[in-house]
Amino acid sequence: MADPAPSLTIADGLPRCHHFDAHRCRSCTLMGVAREQQLSDKERHARSLVDAPVWLPTVAGADVGFRNKAKMAVGGNLDAPTLGILDRDFSGIDLHDCGLHSSGLREALGRIAEWIREARLTPYDVGARQGELKHVLLTESPDGEMMLRLVMRSTALEARVRSRLPALREAVPSLLVVTINVQPEHKAVLEGEREIVLTDVATLPMRLATGVTLRLGPRSFFQTNTFVAEALYEQARTWVDGLDDVRTVWDLYCGVGGFALHLAAPGRAVLGVEISPDAIAAASATATELGLSAELVAGDATAYALGAGTAPDLVVVNPPRRGIGPDLAGWLEQSGVRHVVYSSCNAESLARDLALMPSLRPVEARVLDMFPHTTHYEVMVLLAR
């Protein structure tokens, strides 16, 4: 299948998507709103919640083709599988031409859909609770290499997938990692606990413009907008390098080490904490490869901080949308930590957390438009006691 034209275009300065116009997909709630207006509205919203004396210019990347990851629900039937979303009747709506995705993802998704049809992988029917293939998760690195995860109800079709893997890799030569994720439960959970790696390679290298190459395992988190992620890490490094009194840094919720490995430097002791052992293993491998000195620990970020007995000079937190919560915020308030870099995808939970840390005041802040054409965005704040 040829590379489809993107559904998303910019006409007269306004984003337009034929799926949105036809009410097939309404996920991009700001479709039809000029990007400049989107950015000013997001910055206005962030400023209304965070009282920072200095706001750096908002970071904005591309309007189209900026996503490095596709999360596609599988619908349709054996003869015509769809990759996209499910409607209210659980019928598949095909979105493999979604203009948010890079051109590489769009082309690969079309070929993967054709391979699914030829391999006779039964799409999971949510209404009937029958079938096997639930989701296709595809990630692309800056170098164009890809990781494909097939989320399936069971391992019933594992042998078939394995036997047809050479045909898949011939159709999509950029595939580096292919896995089956087993999610047997009938509920709105994207993936399961068991991952079966089908390729010799189990991690996807993400070579960033910042000079750090992160390793993504199948269940590792990485920001969906590579350009903005690079700006995020570079901003943290700029802030921390500009502080003379920072010799020890903790990166809580460190994932595969994005902030920790960007902040590792001679004379600076860096520690990262992440609940996922796989992510810590990937971060450790990256640190070794780069020759960086960083201690990386698998564990709950809040529990680690509360049980540590000591505190570093600076803490980086990059929590889920719910924020860090009262326990960790309370610890930061009482700990004596001099600086905090807080990266948030939810300015409202950030504001709630800041209210619990009155001794740590915003110094600088920045909006980063990680999610164009939606009301969501990333905001970073440098706090000082």
Secondary structure as UniProt FT lines:
FT   STRAND          8..11
FT   TURN            12..13
FT   STRAND          14..17
FT   HELIX           18..21
FT   TURN            22..23
FT   TURN            29..32
FT   HELIX           35..49
FT   STRAND          54..55
FT   STRAND          69..76
FT   STRAND          81..86
FT   TURN            88..89
FT   STRAND          92..94
FT   TURN            96..97
FT   TURN            99..100
FT   HELIX           103..119
FT   TURN            126..129
FT   STRAND          133..140
FT   TURN            142..143
FT   STRAND          146..152
FT   TURN            156..157
FT   HELIX           158..163
FT   HELIX           165..171
FT   TURN            173..174
FT   STRAND          175..182
FT   STRAND          194..197
FT   STRAND          204..207
FT   TURN            209..210
FT   STRAND          213..216
FT   TURN            218..219
FT   HELIX           226..241
FT   TURN            244..245
FT   STRAND          248..252
FT   TURN            255..257
FT   HELIX           258..263
FT   TURN            266..267
FT   STRAND          268..274
FT   HELIX           277..290
FT   STRAND          294..298
FT   HELIX           301..308
FT   STRAND          314..317
FT   TURN            321..322
FT   HELIX           325..335
FT   STRAND          339..344
FT   HELIX           347..355
FT   TURN            358..359
FT   STRAND          361..368
FT   TURN            372..373
FT   STRAND          378..384
//
